[in-house]
């Protein structure tokens, strides 16, 4: 089954899955579902979160969101839209409101239906103009218009993004001067009936994925290689995939201890939150960032 990567910041708030009160019950069904999500076992997550929702246990908003993300990951776009919509209607005060609205837009994007994706993203941009994640909305709108062959319109949104959040992950993607090369062109499941129905054959070559930049988590920064190695060894003994990056800094050198390579943003956020609750100070880093 086709797996779909997530963009830079789409589920930047996924950390709410792991509140302290819930995390304390380490054997709970939702915590087990979260663990499987991090392992990439999305089909199992779908089954388990549906069971949690059906049981009407407390905190099922969390289960709804984890279900929606997993459905999006596995290409069940219509079902993902339904689940995101349920969050919006059932939990009107949810902190995940913008995430759910953007999730609906992303489901159309992944299907190749740029017109509907633009409609959803524009609605979010209008309602959430002052939201701290508005840069993400502009980024999506730029990608949609690029896929539609409207490069000038795309660059208008990239300029808005750069003006709104010049230091954001998304701004780094568009580079300086907005002279950004086209993202990797790779058809989205070209044999999929959903894509075939949504996109004319002559336009399929325009379809691109949302950004697939990968992430790692910085666990510590040291001036001493020995201290960094000792810290890394301790993390490795606990089962973490640990490594050290060496960075020249003037006349000195810095040693960054990191875990994980090639994670999507959602996985990195979820794992980072779990580590912070264990007392670690973490920093999520993109592949080109220290």
C-alpha positions as CSV (number, residue, x, y, z in Angstrom):
1,X,0.0,0.0,0.0
2,X,1.2,3.5,-0.9
3,X,2.5,5.5,2.1
4,X,2.3,9.3,2.1
5,X,4.9,11.5,3.7
6,X,4.0,14.6,5.6
7,X,5.1,18.2,5.0
8,X,7.3,20.3,7.3
9,X,4.8,21.4,9.8
10,X,1.4,19.9,9.0
11,X,1.0,18.1,12.3
12,X,3.3,20.2,14.4
13,X,0.8,20.0,17.2
14,X,0.5,16.2,17.3
15,X,2.3,16.4,20.7
16,X,-1.1,16.6,22.4
17,X,-1.4,12.8,22.0
18,X,1.0,12.4,24.9
19,X,-0.3,14.5,27.8
20,X,1.3,13.6,31.1
21,X,-1.9,12.4,32.7
22,X,-2.5,10.0,29.8
23,X,1.1,9.0,29.3
24,X,1.3,7.7,32.9
25,X,-1.0,4.9,31.9
26,X,1.6,3.3,29.7
27,X,-0.4,0.2,28.9
28,X,-3.5,2.1,27.8
29,X,-4.9,1.4,24.3
30,X,-4.2,4.9,23.0
31,X,-0.6,4.8,24.2
32,X,-0.2,1.5,22.4
33,X,-1.7,3.0,19.3
34,X,0.7,5.9,19.5
35,X,3.6,3.5,19.7
36,X,2.5,1.7,16.6
37,X,2.1,5.0,14.8
38,X,5.8,5.8,15.5
39,X,6.6,2.3,14.2
40,X,4.7,3.0,11.0
41,X,2.1,0.4,11.6
42,X,-0.7,2.7,10.4
43,X,-3.2,-0.1,9.5
44,X,-3.1,-1.4,13.1
45,X,-3.4,2.2,14.4
46,X,-6.6,2.6,12.3
47,X,-8.1,-0.6,13.7
48,X,-7.2,0.3,17.3
49,X,-8.3,3.9,17.3
50,X,-11.6,3.0,15.7
51,X,-12.1,0.6,18.6
52,X,-11.2,3.3,21.1
53,X,-13.7,5.7,19.5
54,X,-16.4,3.1,19.5
55,X,-15.9,2.4,23.2
56,X,-16.6,6.1,24.0
57,X,-13.8,6.2,26.5
58,X,-12.5,9.7,27.7
59,X,-10.0,11.6,25.5
60,X,-11.4,10.1,22.3
61,X,-10.6,13.4,20.5
62,X,-7.0,12.2,20.6
63,X,-8.1,8.9,19.0
64,X,-10.0,10.7,16.3
65,X,-6.9,12.8,15.4
66,X,-4.5,9.8,15.4
67,X,-7.0,7.9,13.2
68,X,-7.3,10.8,10.7
69,X,-3.5,11.1,10.4
70,X,-3.1,7.3,9.9
71,X,-5.9,7.3,7.3
72,X,-4.1,10.1,5.5
73,X,-0.8,8.2,5.7
74,X,-2.3,5.1,4.1
75,X,-4.1,7.0,1.3
76,X,-7.6,6.6,2.7
77,X,-8.4,10.2,1.8
78,X,-12.2,10.2,1.9
79,X,-12.1,8.5,5.3
80,X,-9.5,10.9,6.5
81,X,-11.7,13.9,5.5
82,X,-14.6,12.3,7.3
83,X,-12.6,11.9,10.5
84,X,-11.1,15.4,10.4
85,X,-14.6,16.7,9.8
86,X,-15.8,14.8,12.9
87,X,-13.1,16.5,15.0
88,X,-14.3,19.9,13.7
89,X,-18.0,19.2,14.4
90,X,-17.7,17.2,17.6
91,X,-14.9,19.2,19.3
92,X,-15.5,22.9,18.4
93,X,-13.0,24.1,21.0
94,X,-10.3,21.6,20.0
95,X,-6.8,22.9,19.9
96,X,-6.4,20.7,16.8
97,X,-8.9,22.8,14.8
98,X,-6.5,24.3,12.3
99,X,-4.7,20.9,12.0
100,X,-8.0,19.2,11.1
101,X,-8.9,21.9,8.6
102,X,-5.5,21.6,7.0
103,X,-5.8,17.9,7.0
104,X,-8.9,18.1,4.9
105,X,-7.1,20.3,2.4
106,X,-4.1,17.9,2.4
107,X,-6.4,14.9,1.6
108,X,-7.5,16.7,-1.6
109,X,-3.9,17.6,-2.4
110,X,-2.8,14.0,-2.1
111,X,-5.7,13.0,-4.3
112,X,-4.5,15.4,-6.9
113,X,-7.6,17.6,-6.7
114,X,-5.8,21.0,-6.5
115,X,-8.9,23.1,-7.0
116,X,-10.6,21.7,-3.9
117,X,-7.4,21.8,-1.9
118,X,-7.0,25.5,-2.8
119,X,-10.6,26.2,-1.7
120,X,-10.0,24.6,1.7
121,X,-6.7,26.3,2.2
122,X,-8.1,29.7,1.2
123,X,-10.9,29.2,3.7
124,X,-8.3,28.4,6.4
125,X,-6.2,31.4,5.4
126,X,-9.3,33.7,5.7
127,X,-10.4,32.3,9.1
128,X,-6.9,31.9,10.6
129,X,-5.1,35.0,9.2
130,X,-3.5,35.7,12.6
131,X,-2.6,32.1,13.5
132,X,1.0,31.3,14.1
133,X,0.9,28.6,11.4
134,X,-0.3,30.9,8.6
135,X,3.1,30.3,6.9
136,X,2.1,26.7,6.4
137,X,-1.2,27.7,4.8
138,X,0.6,30.0,2.3
139,X,3.1,27.2,1.6
140,X,0.4,24.8,0.7
141,X,-1.4,27.4,-1.5
142,X,1.9,28.0,-3.3
143,X,2.4,24.3,-4.0
144,X,-1.2,23.9,-5.2
145,X,-0.9,26.8,-7.7
146,X,2.5,25.5,-8.9
147,X,0.9,22.1,-9.6
148,X,-1.8,23.8,-11.5
149,X,0.9,25.5,-13.7
150,X,0.2,29.0,-12.2
151,X,3.8,29.9,-11.3
152,X,3.1,33.6,-10.8
153,X,0.3,32.9,-8.4
154,X,2.4,30.3,-6.6
155,X,5.2,32.9,-6.1
156,X,2.6,35.4,-4.8
157,X,1.9,33.0,-1.9
158,X,5.6,32.2,-1.4
159,X,6.2,35.9,-1.0
160,X,3.4,36.1,1.5
161,X,5.0,33.2,3.4
162,X,8.4,34.8,3.3
163,X,6.9,38.1,4.7
164,X,4.8,36.4,7.3
165,X,7.4,34.1,8.7
166,X,10.9,34.6,7.2
167,X,12.5,32.2,9.7
168,X,10.0,29.3,9.4
169,X,10.7,25.9,8.0
170,X,8.5,26.7,5.0
171,X,10.4,29.9,4.3
172,X,13.7,27.9,4.1
173,X,12.0,25.7,1.5
174,X,11.2,28.6,-0.8
175,X,14.8,30.0,-0.5
176,X,15.8,33.5,-0.9
177,X,14.5,35.6,-3.8
178,X,11.7,33.1,-4.4
179,X,13.7,31.5,-7.2
180,X,12.8,28.1,-6.1
181,X,13.3,25.1,-8.3
182,X,10.3,22.8,-8.7
183,X,10.0,20.2,-5.9
184,X,10.8,16.6,-6.9
185,X,8.2,15.7,-9.5
186,X,6.8,12.3,-8.6
187,X,3.2,11.2,-9.5
188,X,1.0,10.4,-6.6
189,X,-0.2,6.8,-7.1
190,X,-0.7,7.1,-10.9
191,X,-2.8,3.9,-11.0
192,X,-5.1,5.2,-8.2
193,X,-8.7,5.7,-9.4
194,X,-9.0,8.7,-7.1
195,X,-6.1,10.4,-8.8
196,X,-7.3,9.4,-12.3
197,X,-10.7,10.9,-11.6
198,X,-9.4,14.1,-10.2
199,X,-6.7,15.0,-12.6
200,X,-6.7,15.0,-16.4
201,X,-4.1,12.7,-18.0
202,X,-2.2,15.6,-19.5
203,X,-1.9,17.3,-16.1
204,X,-0.7,14.3,-14.1
205,X,2.9,15.3,-14.7
206,X,2.2,18.4,-12.6
207,X,1.4,16.5,-9.5
208,X,4.0,16.7,-6.7
209,X,4.2,15.6,-3.2
210,X,4.1,17.9,-0.3
211,X,7.6,18.5,1.1
212,X,9.3,15.3,2.2
213,X,12.1,16.8,4.2
214,X,13.2,14.5,6.9
215,X,14.0,15.3,10.6
216,X,16.1,14.2,13.5
217,X,16.0,15.1,17.2
218,X,18.9,16.9,18.9
219,X,19.3,15.6,22.4
220,X,22.3,17.5,23.5
221,X,25.1,20.0,22.5
222,X,28.6,19.6,23.9
223,X,32.0,21.3,23.5
224,X,33.7,18.1,24.6
225,X,33.7,15.0,22.3
226,X,34.2,12.8,25.4
227,X,31.1,14.2,27.1
228,X,29.1,13.9,23.9
229,X,30.2,10.3,23.4
230,X,29.3,9.4,27.0
231,X,25.8,10.9,26.6
232,X,25.3,9.2,23.3
233,X,26.3,5.9,24.8
234,X,23.8,6.3,27.5
235,X,21.0,7.0,25.0
236,X,22.1,4.0,22.9
237,X,21.9,1.7,25.9
238,X,18.2,2.7,26.2
239,X,17.5,1.6,22.6
240,X,17.7,4.9,20.8
241,X,19.3,5.2,17.4
242,X,22.0,7.7,18.4
243,X,24.8,9.5,16.5
244,X,27.0,12.5,16.9
245,X,27.4,15.4,14.4
246,X,30.6,17.5,14.6
247,X,30.3,21.1,13.8
248,X,33.2,23.6,13.6
249,X,32.5,26.8,15.5
250,X,35.3,29.3,15.2
251,X,38.4,28.0,16.9
252,X,36.3,25.4,18.8
253,X,34.1,22.5,17.8
254,X,30.6,21.6,18.9
255,X,29.3,18.1,19.1
256,X,25.5,17.5,18.6
257,X,24.1,14.3,19.9
258,X,21.0,13.3,17.8
259,X,18.6,10.4,17.5
260,X,16.6,9.3,14.5
261,X,17.2,9.9,10.8
262,X,14.7,10.4,8.1
263,X,11.6,10.9,10.3
264,X,8.6,12.8,9.0
265,X,7.7,15.9,11.0
266,X,4.7,14.2,12.7
267,X,6.9,11.3,14.0
268,X,9.6,13.7,15.2
269,X,7.1,15.8,17.1
270,X,5.5,12.8,18.8
271,X,8.8,11.3,19.8
272,X,10.2,14.6,20.9
273,X,7.2,15.1,23.2
274,X,7.7,11.7,24.8
275,X,11.4,12.4,25.4
276,X,10.6,15.8,26.9
277,X,8.2,14.2,29.4
278,X,11.1,11.9,30.4
279,X,13.2,15.0,31.2
280,X,15.2,15.4,28.1
281,X,15.7,18.8,26.4
282,X,15.0,18.2,22.7
283,X,15.2,20.1,19.5
284,X,13.7,19.0,16.2
285,X,16.1,19.5,13.3
286,X,15.6,19.3,9.6
287,X,18.2,17.5,7.4
288,X,19.9,20.8,6.5
289,X,19.7,22.3,10.0
290,X,21.9,22.1,13.1
